[in-house]
Each structure stands twice: as structure tokens, then as C-alpha cells.
């Protein structure tokens, strides 16, 4: 449970750092460029970097929460009553 809360706090902090422009746009652009080139999609323009980074952060949160929900759901179904 602590790990889940820590994950959400860190992702929220990352999102806030990106929005508040504490993290330089070059760092965010480099990280997104590496990620996008790894999976084979085009990199965003300099004006779109912050928005795309926030979309990635939100997507990661949704994916992790969905996987945890499915894990708990399947575990509850598999227990005997």
C-alpha cells in the first residue's frame, strides 16, 4: 500500500514540476525524444513537449492503476469462500 501511495505522490510531483516549469524544457524534450524514438513514433515539437509529457504521466498512472485493479479483482475471484 505504501508503494502505491509513493508512486502516486511521485507522479503527481513530476507532473507539478513539468507544469510549473521547474524542469527545463530541454530535459523534458530529451526524455520524450528518447522514449518516442525507442517505440518508433515521431517526437513532439518544442511547443508541445510539456503537454505530451503530462499525457505520458497521466497514461502511466492510468495503466498502473488498471493493472492493480485487475490484480486485486482476479485475486478476489480466485479465493475460496
Helices and strands as residue ranges (DSSP letters): H 2-19, H 25-39, H 49-78
